Amino acid sequence: MTSAISQAKLWYWQRISAMVLALCVLGHLAVIIYAVRGGLSAAEILGRTQGNWLLGGFYGLFVLACAVHVPLGLTTIAAEWLGWRGRSADVAAALVSGLIAIMGWRAIYGLIA
C-alpha cells in the first residue's frame, strides 16, 4: 500500500502535468491553425522546422508532460477498474512512460534534425 504522502505527490504530478499539457495543446493547435491557414504542405512544414531548437524544446516539454501524466492516469485506472496494484503496476507504468518518451523524442528528432 502506498503512503498518503506518496499518493499526494502523485496527485500533484498528475495535476501539474495536466496544466502543462493544456498549455502545450493550445500551442500545438495554434501551430496547426497557422500551418493550415497558410496552406503549407508537409514538406514545407518540415523545411521550416529543421534546426529549430525552440520548437524542439516546446515539443520536448509536451512529450515530457505526456510521459508523466499518462502513466499516472493508467495506474489509477488499472487500480480502480482491474484491482491491479503494487510493484507490477508500477513497473508497467514506468514502461509506458519510457515508451512514450522514446517515441515522442524520436518524433521530435525527425521534426528538427
N, C-alpha and C positions, 0 to 999 in steps of 0.2 A: 504494500500500500504506500502511496506517495504522501509525503508530509504536506501539511497545509501551506507551508512556506513554498515548497516546490510547486504546488498547484497554483499559488498566487503568482509566482514567477512565470509559469507557462501561460496563465491568463494574460499577464502583462505583455508578454512577447506576441501573443496572438493578436491582441488589440493594437499594439504599436505597428506590427507588420500590416495589419488591415488598413491603418491610416496611411502608411507609405504606399501600399498597393492602390488605394483610392487616388492618391495624387499621381502615381505612375500611370494608371489607366486614363486619367484625364489628359495627361501629357501625351500618351500614346494616341488617344483619339484625336487630339489636336494635330499631331503629325500626319495621321491618316487623312483627316479632312483637308489639310494643306496639300498633300500629295494628290488626292483625288480631284480636288477643285482645280489644281494646276495641270491636270491631265498628264501627269508623269507616268511613264511606263516603269516596269520593274527594273529594267536595265538603267534607266535614268536615275531611279531612286538609289540603286546600288552604286552608281557612279558618283552620286553626291555624298554618300555615307562613307566611302573609302577613306580611311585615315582620320575620321572624325572621332577623336577620343572622348570628346564631351558627350556625344551621342552614345558612345560605348559605355561611358560611365553611368549615364542615365539608365540605359537598359541593363547594365550590371546591377544597379540598385534594385531595379524591377525584379530581376532574377533572384537576387538575394532575399528580397521580401517574400517572393513565392516559395523559396526553399525553406524559409522559416514558417510561413503561415500554413501552407498546405499540409505538411506532416502533422502539425499540432491539431488541425481540424480532423484529419483522418484518424488520428489516435483517439480523439474524443468520440468520433462516430463508431469506431471499432469497439470501444469500451461500452458505449451505451447500447448499440444495436446487437453486437455479437458477443458481448461479455469478454472480449479479448483484452486482457490487461497483463501487466508485468513486463519482464525483460524482453520477451519475444516481440511484443507490440512496440516497445521502444526501439528495438533493432530494426524492425520493419519500417518504422517512421524515419529512422536515420538513413536507411537505404533509399527510401523515397526522396528524402531531402537531397541526398547526394546525386541521385539520378536527375532530379530537376535542375540542380546546379550545373552538372556536367552538360546536359543537353542545352540549357539556356546559354551558358558561356560559350559553347561551341557555335551556337547560332550568332551570338554577338561577334565572335571572331570572324565568321563568314560575312557579317554585315560590314565590319570596319576594316578588315585586313585586305 
